[in-house]
C-alpha cells in the first residue's frame, strides 16, 4: 500500500517505524509512550536526533523511502547518512508512515496533536479474508496462536473503531499542508480537513484508480501518467515474480474475494459470529444462510452506515 501512495516523487515514506524500533507490539503505558514519541519524531523528520532508531531503520530489509535509497547509486555514504534522510524528509510534500502494531486507539494522541497536524488513512479488510490469508501463511510459520483467532483479531478492529471515533471528533487541520497517517494506518501532509479517512482494501482492489485518485486529492498530489504506470505494475500482476508474500505486486482483483471459495460456510460463520459488529460497521455482508453464502450474485460489500 505504501508504494502506491508514494508513487509520486514528492513524498517520503517510513515503513513500520514502531515495529522495527521496538520489535514487538507496545503494551505497557511506558512502551506506548515510547512508540508515540517515535511517531512524532518520524513525522517531524528527526532522524539525526534519533540514532537509536536510525540504525535499526538501516538494518531493516523492508521497503523504505525510494527517493533516498536512489542516492546510493551515487554515494553509499550519502544515502546512509541520517542528515541526508532528514533533509529528504523535510523537503517532501507528503510524509507517510505505515503503522500496524499500534492500534488507532493508542495512536490517537499523535493524530490529535494540533502542532503535528496528522491525518489517518485507515486501511481495513474483511476479517474473513484476513483470517484466510493468515491461515495460508501460517503453514510457513508467519502466523500462530492469537494471530489466527477471530475474536482476538476483531478486538483489534474494535480498538481501531474507538480510536477512529476519537480522531474524527478532533478539530480539523489548521495549516495548509499538515502531516499524515494509514490496519494498517498511514501518516502524512494534507490541506485542512477532517483527520480521518476510511479505506476498504476491497474498494482499493476493485476500483484502484478511483480510490487512489481520491487519496491523492486528499494528499494534494497530482495523479500523473508516471503514477498510473507504477500503480498498474503493482496491482495488475505485471511483475515477473509474484511469489513474495508481503508484496503488493499481484492481480488484486483476482485475489480480493478468494477467501469465499476457500472457507466452508461453517468456517466462515465462526469468524462472522465473532466479528458481527465489525462486519456491520465497515460494510461487509453478513450471510444468513449457506444458500446466501454460496450465491455469488450476492456481493460481499454493502453500503457503510454513517
VMD Tcl script that draws the C-alpha trace (Angstrom):
set ca {
  {0.00 0.00 0.00}
  {2.79 2.41 0.88}
  {4.36 2.02 -2.56}
  {1.04 3.03 -4.17}
  {0.71 6.18 -2.09}
  {4.32 7.17 -2.69}
  {4.38 6.65 -6.45}
  {4.54 10.43 -6.75}
  {8.03 11.91 -6.49}
  {7.35 14.49 -3.76}
  {6.82 12.00 -0.93}
  {8.80 10.50 1.94}
  {7.97 7.04 3.29}
  {8.73 5.19 6.53}
  {7.79 1.52 6.81}
  {6.58 0.33 10.22}
  {8.73 2.57 12.47}
  {7.22 1.26 15.72}
  {7.72 -2.42 14.91}
  {11.27 -2.03 13.65}
  {12.31 0.07 16.65}
  {10.61 -1.88 19.46}
  {10.49 -5.31 17.77}
  {7.17 -6.15 19.48}
  {3.72 -4.54 19.87}
  {3.87 -1.96 22.70}
  {1.56 -2.87 25.57}
  {2.66 -1.17 28.81}
  {1.98 2.59 29.21}
  {5.75 3.18 29.12}
  {6.17 1.32 25.82}
  {3.16 3.05 24.28}
  {4.61 6.43 25.27}
  {7.90 5.48 23.58}
  {6.04 4.43 20.44}
  {4.06 7.68 20.29}
  {7.19 9.77 20.73}
  {8.89 7.82 17.95}
  {5.97 8.51 15.61}
  {6.12 12.20 16.44}
  {9.86 12.26 15.72}
  {9.47 10.38 12.43}
  {6.70 12.69 11.25}
  {8.87 15.68 12.18}
  {11.86 14.15 10.30}
  {14.04 13.97 13.41}
  {16.43 11.29 12.18}
  {19.67 12.98 13.26}
  {18.36 13.26 16.84}
  {17.29 9.58 16.87}
  {20.42 7.50 16.14}
  {18.90 4.69 18.23}
  {16.06 4.39 15.71}
  {18.02 5.30 12.60}
  {20.46 2.42 12.97}
  {17.57 -0.04 13.12}
  {15.94 1.66 10.14}
  {19.04 0.96 8.06}
  {19.19 -2.69 9.12}
  {15.54 -3.39 8.24}
  {15.01 -5.29 4.99}
  {11.55 -3.77 4.41}
  {10.94 -1.19 1.72}
  {11.71 2.38 2.80}
  {11.84 5.72 1.02}
  {12.78 5.06 -2.62}
  {13.96 8.59 -3.34}
  {16.50 8.50 -0.52}
  {17.58 4.98 -1.47}
  {18.23 6.04 -5.07}
  {21.09 8.22 -3.81}
  {23.05 5.04 -3.04}
  {23.93 4.71 -6.72}
  {25.90 7.95 -6.38}
  {27.28 7.66 -2.87}
  {26.74 4.97 -0.24}
  {27.89 7.34 2.48}
  {25.43 9.99 1.31}
  {22.37 7.75 1.17}
  {23.07 6.14 4.57}
  {23.53 9.45 6.39}
  {20.78 10.43 8.86}
  {21.28 14.05 7.80}
  {20.53 13.14 4.17}
  {17.43 11.22 5.23}
  {16.27 14.11 7.39}
  {16.83 16.58 4.54}
  {14.90 14.42 2.06}
  {12.09 14.07 4.58}
  {11.85 17.81 5.24}
  {11.81 18.54 1.50}
  {8.89 16.17 0.81}
  {5.39 17.48 0.20}
  {3.92 14.40 1.87}
  {5.37 12.32 4.72}
  {3.84 8.90 5.04}
  {4.39 6.30 7.78}
  {2.81 2.84 7.85}
  {1.69 1.73 11.31}
  {0.31 -1.74 12.06}
  {1.42 -2.87 15.53}
  {-0.03 0.21 17.26}
  {-3.83 0.38 17.11}
  {-5.69 3.62 16.40}
  {-6.97 3.89 19.96}
  {-3.41 4.07 21.31}
  {-2.16 6.20 18.42}
  {-4.97 8.75 18.76}
  {-2.88 11.26 20.79}
  {-0.48 11.67 17.87}
  {-3.34 12.11 15.44}
  {-4.95 14.68 17.74}
  {-1.73 16.68 18.21}
  {-2.54 20.21 16.99}
  {1.14 21.01 16.46}
  {1.71 17.97 14.26}
  {-1.48 18.05 12.17}
  {-1.74 14.40 11.17}
  {-4.45 12.59 9.24}
  {-5.23 8.87 9.38}
  {-5.95 6.83 6.26}
  {-7.32 3.71 7.90}
  {-6.99 0.63 5.70}
  {-9.30 -2.21 6.70}
  {-10.11 -5.62 5.22}
  {-12.95 -8.07 5.78}
  {-11.73 -10.17 8.77}
  {-12.88 -13.31 6.96}
  {-10.35 -12.50 4.24}
  {-7.68 -11.62 6.81}
  {-8.07 -14.95 8.62}
  {-7.99 -16.92 5.37}
  {-4.75 -15.23 4.30}
  {-3.18 -15.78 7.70}
  {-4.12 -19.45 7.70}
  {-2.32 -19.85 4.40}
  {0.76 -18.02 5.68}
  {0.73 -19.97 8.96}
  {1.89 -23.04 7.03}
  {5.17 -21.19 6.52}
  {5.38 -20.12 10.15}
  {4.31 -16.49 9.70}
  {1.29 -16.57 12.00}
  {0.34 -18.67 15.03}
  {-1.71 -18.60 18.22}
  {-3.80 -15.49 18.83}
  {-2.93 -14.12 15.38}
  {-5.21 -16.83 13.96}
  {-8.04 -16.23 16.43}
  {-11.09 -14.36 15.08}
  {-12.06 -12.85 18.44}
  {-8.51 -11.59 19.04}
  {-8.30 -10.04 15.57}
  {-11.69 -8.37 15.79}
  {-10.87 -6.96 19.22}
  {-8.12 -5.07 17.41}
  {-10.71 -3.81 14.90}
  {-12.83 -2.59 17.82}
  {-9.92 -0.66 19.32}
  {-9.35 0.90 15.92}
  {-13.03 1.85 15.75}
  {-12.86 3.56 19.13}
  {-9.70 5.37 18.10}
  {-11.27 6.45 14.81}
  {-14.23 7.94 16.67}
  {-11.87 9.96 18.87}
  {-9.80 11.15 15.90}
  {-12.87 12.15 13.88}
  {-14.07 14.22 16.83}
  {-10.81 16.21 16.80}
  {-10.58 19.70 15.37}
  {-9.69 19.89 11.65}
  {-6.18 20.67 10.43}
  {-5.17 24.27 10.90}
  {-2.35 24.58 8.35}
  {-2.32 24.32 4.57}
  {-0.21 21.17 4.41}
  {-0.14 19.23 7.68}
  {1.38 15.80 8.45}
  {-0.43 12.49 7.57}
  {-1.16 8.85 8.75}
  {-2.61 4.99 7.39}
  {-4.61 -1.82 9.75}
  {-2.81 -0.73 8.94}
  {-2.97 3.07 9.08}
  {-0.61 5.63 7.48}
  {0.72 9.25 8.39}
  {1.44 12.39 6.04}
  {0.62 16.09 4.82}
  {-2.73 17.38 3.55}
  {-4.92 20.50 3.16}
  {-7.24 21.49 6.06}
  {-9.86 18.77 6.51}
  {-11.04 16.11 8.92}
  {-8.31 13.93 10.40}
  {-9.61 10.50 9.35}
  {-10.30 8.66 6.08}
  {-11.56 5.06 5.95}
  {-10.34 2.91 3.07}
  {-11.56 -0.64 2.49}
  {-8.99 -2.97 0.95}
  {-11.72 -4.38 -1.26}
  {-12.63 -0.96 -2.70}
  {-8.97 -0.28 -3.36}
  {-8.57 -3.64 -5.12}
  {-11.69 -3.35 -7.27}
  {-11.50 0.37 -8.05}
  {-7.81 1.11 -7.67}
  {-7.60 4.23 -9.83}
  {-10.75 5.80 -8.39}
  {-9.69 5.22 -4.79}
  {-6.10 6.33 -5.32}
  {-7.23 9.48 -7.10}
  {-9.38 10.21 -4.05}
  {-6.42 9.72 -1.71}
  {-4.04 11.67 -3.91}
  {-6.51 14.54 -3.88}
  {-6.55 14.43 -0.07}
  {-2.75 14.43 -0.05}
  {-2.55 17.30 -2.52}
  {-0.61 15.18 -5.04}
  {-1.03 15.00 -8.81}
  {-2.11 11.62 -10.21}
  {0.19 11.68 -13.23}
  {0.90 9.17 -16.02}
  {4.05 8.16 -14.12}
  {1.97 7.41 -11.03}
  {-0.61 5.48 -13.07}
  {2.14 3.34 -14.61}
  {3.59 2.42 -11.21}
  {0.15 1.62 -9.84}
  {-0.62 -0.67 -12.79}
  {2.65 -2.54 -12.29}
  {1.86 -3.25 -8.65}
  {-1.84 -4.10 -8.93}
  {-2.29 -5.87 -12.26}
  {0.20 -8.69 -11.74}
  {2.66 -7.26 -14.29}
  {5.81 -8.25 -12.39}
  {7.73 -11.39 -13.30}
  {7.91 -12.68 -9.71}
  {4.63 -12.64 -7.77}
  {5.79 -15.06 -5.10}
  {6.82 -12.56 -2.41}
  {4.02 -12.96 0.12}
  {4.09 -9.44 1.53}
  {4.50 -7.70 -1.80}
  {1.79 -5.64 -3.48}
  {2.73 -6.79 -6.96}
  {-0.22 -9.01 -7.83}
  {-3.55 -9.06 -9.66}
  {-5.56 -7.55 -6.80}
  {-8.97 -8.01 -8.44}
  {-8.38 -11.74 -8.77}
  {-7.45 -12.21 -5.09}
  {-9.74 -9.86 -3.18}
  {-12.59 -12.34 -2.52}
  {-10.70 -15.60 -2.93}
  {-11.44 -16.42 0.71}
  {-15.06 -17.06 -0.22}
  {-14.10 -20.13 -2.22}
  {-11.67 -21.38 0.43}
  {-13.81 -21.12 3.56}
  {-16.70 -23.51 4.10}
  {-19.92 -21.95 5.36}
  {-19.26 -23.33 8.85}
  {-15.72 -21.87 8.89}
  {-16.95 -18.52 7.58}
  {-19.80 -18.39 10.13}
  {-17.43 -18.99 13.04}
  {-15.47 -15.89 12.05}
  {-18.64 -13.98 11.22}
  {-20.18 -14.65 14.64}
  {-17.03 -13.39 16.40}
  {-16.87 -10.25 14.27}
  {-20.51 -9.36 13.63}
  {-20.29 -5.73 14.82}
  {-17.05 -5.19 12.88}
  {-18.54 -6.53 9.65}
  {-21.59 -4.31 10.02}
  {-19.56 -1.22 10.88}
  {-17.31 -1.48 7.82}
  {-19.96 -2.51 5.31}
  {-19.34 -6.23 4.87}
  {-22.29 -8.53 4.18}
  {-23.41 -10.86 6.95}
  {-24.53 -14.12 5.33}
  {-27.63 -15.52 7.00}
  {-27.53 -18.97 5.42}
  {-25.42 -21.39 3.41}
  {-27.58 -20.61 0.37}
  {-26.81 -16.90 0.65}
  {-23.11 -17.58 1.12}
  {-22.94 -19.76 -1.99}
  {-24.96 -17.31 -4.09}
  {-22.23 -15.47 -5.99}
  {-24.76 -12.86 -7.11}
  {-24.76 -11.58 -3.52}
  {-21.73 -9.36 -3.18}
  {-19.64 -9.08 -0.02}
  {-19.66 -5.27 0.06}
  {-22.65 -3.29 1.26}
  {-23.01 0.45 1.91}
  {-21.28 1.65 5.07}
  {-23.72 3.07 7.60}
  {-22.89 6.65 8.54}
}
mol new
graphics top color blue
foreach p $ca { graphics top sphere $p radius 0.5 }
foreach p [lrange $ca 0 end-1] q [lrange $ca 1 end] { graphics top cylinder $p $q radius 0.2 }
display resetview
